[in-house]
Amino acid sequence: MAGTNGKQKTARDMILSLGVIVLVAGVIYLFIPHDDSAPDLKRVDYRVELLTARRAAPYPVAAPQGLPDAWKATSVRYQAEDFDTWHLGFHDPEGEYVAVEQSTQRRPVFLDEATQGARETGTTERIDGRTWTRWEGGRYDALVLEGTEGSTTVVTGTASFGQLTKMAEALETK
C-alpha cells in the first residue's frame, strides 16, 4: 500500500499545479488590454506619385479633387513596367474600401483583376458628364468608365455604389 499513496500524491500535485497555472494565466489575461477594433490605417500622401504618374503615363491619370478629409488615402502606386498601372486606394467615411485603378492592359484582363471577378450588369449612368457602367461581384462592385481609348479606368471596392459614385464624381484627369 505504500506505493499507492505516492501515486495519489503525485496525481494530486499535478492537478493542483495545473489549477495554479490556469489561475495565473486567467489573472494575466484579465490585466492585458484588449482592443478588438480595427487598427487605424495610416493616411498616405500621394501627391508625388500622382505627379510622377501624370508625367510618365500614356493616358490622363485620374485622382480625386475636393473629397472631404473623412476619405483617407491608404495606398498608392504607379507601375510603368506593368502596363502603366495606376492604383490609388482609399477608406471611405463608412470604413469601406474604394480604389481608382487605371491601366493600358487588355481591357477584359484588367477588368477581371481590378474588379476581383465582378461582372458587367449592363446598367450605365452619367456621372459628371461621363458614362460609367456598373459591375457587380461577390467581393467588389465597380464603376467602369466608357469611351476611353488606350486605357481603362475603374472605380472599385467594397463600398456601396453611392460611395463609388462620389469617388467617380471627384475624379479629375490631367
C-alpha positions as CSV (number, residue, x, y, z in Angstrom):
1,M,0.0,0.0,0.0
2,A,2.9,2.3,0.4
3,G,3.3,2.7,-3.4
4,T,-0.3,3.6,-4.0
5,N,-0.1,6.7,-1.6
6,G,2.8,8.1,-3.6
7,K,1.0,7.8,-6.9
8,Q,-2.1,9.6,-5.4
9,K,0.2,12.4,-4.1
10,T,1.8,12.8,-7.5
11,A,-1.5,13.0,-9.3
12,R,-3.0,15.4,-6.8
13,D,0.2,17.6,-7.0
14,M,-0.1,17.7,-10.8
15,I,-3.8,18.7,-10.6
16,L,-3.0,21.4,-8.1
17,S,-0.2,22.7,-10.2
18,L,-2.4,22.8,-13.3
19,G,-5.0,24.7,-11.3
20,V,-2.5,27.2,-10.2
21,I,-1.2,27.7,-13.8
22,V,-4.7,28.2,-15.1
23,L,-5.5,30.7,-12.3
24,V,-2.3,32.7,-13.0
25,A,-3.0,32.6,-16.8
26,G,-6.5,33.9,-16.2
27,V,-5.3,36.8,-14.0
28,I,-2.7,37.7,-16.6
29,Y,-5.4,37.7,-19.3
30,L,-7.6,40.0,-17.3
31,F,-4.9,42.6,-16.9
32,I,-3.7,42.7,-20.5
33,P,-5.5,45.3,-22.5
34,H,-7.6,44.0,-25.4
35,D,-8.6,46.1,-28.3
36,D,-10.8,44.3,-30.8
37,S,-11.4,47.3,-33.0
38,A,-9.8,47.6,-36.4
39,P,-6.4,49.2,-36.5
40,D,-6.2,52.8,-37.5
41,L,-4.9,52.8,-41.1
42,K,-2.1,55.3,-41.9
43,R,-3.0,58.1,-44.3
44,V,-0.6,58.3,-47.3
45,D,0.3,61.4,-49.2
46,Y,0.0,60.5,-52.9
47,R,1.0,63.8,-54.4
48,V,4.5,62.8,-55.5
49,E,3.3,59.5,-57.0
50,L,0.5,61.3,-58.8
51,L,2.8,63.9,-60.4
52,T,5.2,61.1,-61.4
53,A,2.4,59.0,-62.9
54,R,0.9,62.0,-64.8
55,R,4.3,62.7,-66.3
56,A,5.0,59.0,-67.3
57,A,1.6,57.5,-68.2
58,P,0.4,57.5,-71.8
59,Y,-3.1,58.4,-70.6
60,P,-4.7,61.1,-68.4
61,V,-4.2,59.8,-64.8
62,A,-7.2,60.2,-62.6
63,A,-7.2,61.3,-58.9
64,P,-9.9,62.8,-56.8
65,Q,-10.2,66.5,-56.0
66,G,-12.2,68.0,-53.2
67,L,-13.1,64.9,-51.3
68,P,-13.7,65.5,-47.5
69,D,-11.0,64.6,-45.1
70,A,-13.0,61.6,-43.9
71,W,-11.8,59.9,-47.1
72,K,-8.4,58.5,-46.2
73,A,-5.9,57.7,-48.9
74,T,-4.2,54.4,-47.8
75,S,-2.3,53.1,-50.8
76,V,-0.8,54.4,-54.0
77,R,1.4,53.0,-56.7
78,Y,2.3,53.6,-60.4
79,Q,4.0,50.7,-62.2
80,A,5.2,51.7,-65.7
81,E,6.6,48.2,-66.4
82,D,3.3,46.6,-65.5
83,F,1.0,48.1,-68.3
84,D,1.4,51.6,-66.9
85,T,-0.9,50.6,-64.0
86,W,-2.1,53.4,-61.6
87,H,-3.7,52.5,-58.2
88,L,-5.0,54.8,-55.6
89,G,-6.8,53.2,-52.6
90,F,-9.0,54.9,-50.0
91,H,-11.1,54.1,-47.0
92,D,-14.3,56.0,-47.2
93,P,-16.1,57.6,-44.3
94,E,-18.1,54.4,-43.7
95,G,-14.9,52.4,-43.4
96,E,-15.2,50.6,-46.7
97,Y,-12.5,50.4,-49.4
98,V,-12.6,52.4,-52.6
99,A,-9.9,52.3,-55.3
100,V,-9.2,54.1,-58.5
101,E,-7.5,51.7,-61.0
102,Q,-6.1,52.6,-64.5
103,S,-4.1,50.6,-66.9
104,T,-3.2,50.0,-70.6
105,Q,-3.5,46.3,-70.1
106,R,-6.1,44.5,-72.3
107,R,-9.5,45.6,-71.0
108,P,-11.0,42.2,-70.2
109,V,-7.9,41.0,-68.3
110,F,-7.6,44.3,-66.4
111,L,-11.3,44.5,-65.5
112,D,-11.2,40.9,-64.1
113,E,-8.2,41.8,-61.9
114,A,-9.4,45.3,-60.9
115,T,-12.9,44.2,-60.0
116,Q,-11.9,40.9,-58.5
117,G,-14.1,39.0,-60.8
118,A,-17.2,41.3,-60.9
119,R,-19.5,41.1,-63.9
120,E,-21.0,43.8,-66.1
121,T,-24.6,44.5,-65.3
122,G,-25.4,46.5,-68.4
123,T,-26.6,49.4,-66.3
124,T,-25.0,52.7,-67.2
125,E,-25.1,56.1,-65.5
126,R,-23.9,59.6,-66.3
127,I,-21.6,60.9,-63.7
128,D,-20.1,64.4,-64.2
129,G,-20.8,64.2,-67.9
130,R,-19.2,60.8,-68.4
131,T,-20.7,57.4,-68.9
132,W,-19.9,54.7,-66.4
133,T,-21.1,51.0,-66.4
134,R,-21.9,49.2,-63.2
135,W,-20.2,45.9,-62.4
136,E,-21.3,43.7,-59.5
137,G,-19.3,41.0,-57.8
138,G,-19.1,38.9,-54.7
139,R,-16.2,40.8,-53.2
140,Y,-16.1,44.2,-55.1
141,D,-18.5,46.3,-57.0
142,A,-17.2,48.7,-59.6
143,L,-17.9,51.6,-62.0
144,V,-16.1,51.4,-65.3
145,L,-15.6,54.5,-67.4
146,E,-16.7,54.1,-71.0
147,G,-15.3,55.8,-74.1
148,T,-11.6,55.9,-73.2
149,E,-9.0,54.8,-75.8
150,G,-5.7,53.2,-74.9
151,S,-6.5,52.8,-71.2
152,T,-9.2,51.6,-68.8
153,T,-10.4,53.5,-65.7
154,V,-12.2,51.7,-62.9
155,V,-13.6,52.9,-59.5
156,T,-13.9,49.7,-57.5
157,G,-14.1,48.4,-53.9
158,T,-16.3,47.1,-51.1
159,A,-18.1,50.4,-50.7
160,S,-21.7,51.0,-51.9
161,F,-22.4,52.3,-55.4
162,G,-23.3,55.6,-53.7
163,Q,-19.7,55.9,-52.4
164,L,-18.2,54.7,-55.7
165,T,-20.2,57.4,-57.4
166,K,-18.9,60.0,-55.1
167,M,-15.4,59.0,-55.9
168,A,-16.2,59.0,-59.7
169,E,-17.7,62.5,-59.3
170,A,-14.5,63.7,-57.7
171,L,-12.1,62.3,-60.3
172,E,-10.0,64.8,-62.2
173,T,-7.7,63.7,-65.0
174,K,-4.6,65.5,-66.3
